Amino acid sequence: MRAGPSLRIDVGADEVLLDDARTYAARTAQAATPVTLAILEGMPHVFQARCAKLAAARKSFDAAGRFLAAQFVRL
């Protein structure tokens, strides 16, 4: 894996792909790419799709928005 742009991964603690997200974050970090891995307790696969009902999903979208805004400031 080569270094790339900063990366943010939001994943639920009950996500079936949690181990994959952790592995991807670790490999990305090893490639000297800044990475943030946010694991949200009790959240299942694609919990962000339920943003109308889940506060954690709204927090995830808000964090993603702040992350993206910070990336554009760097450009």
Residue, then its C-alpha position, 0 to 999 in steps of 0.5 A: m500500500r502506498a501513502g495517500p490522502s487522509l482517511r476517516i473510517d467510521v464503523g459500528a462496534d457490531e459491524v460484520l466488517l469491523d475486523d476488516a476496517r481495523t486491518y485497513a486502518a492499520r495498513t493505511a497507517q503503516a503506509a504513512t497515511p493519516v487515518t482516523l478509525a472511529i468505532l461507534e458502540g452498539m452500531p451495526h452494519v450501515f448504521q449511517a443509513r438510519c440517520a433520521k433515528l440514530a444519534a450515532a449516525r448523525k454524529s458520524f455524518d457530522a464528523a465526516g463533514r468536519f473531516l472533509a472540510a478540514q481536508f479542503v482547507r489544506l488544498 
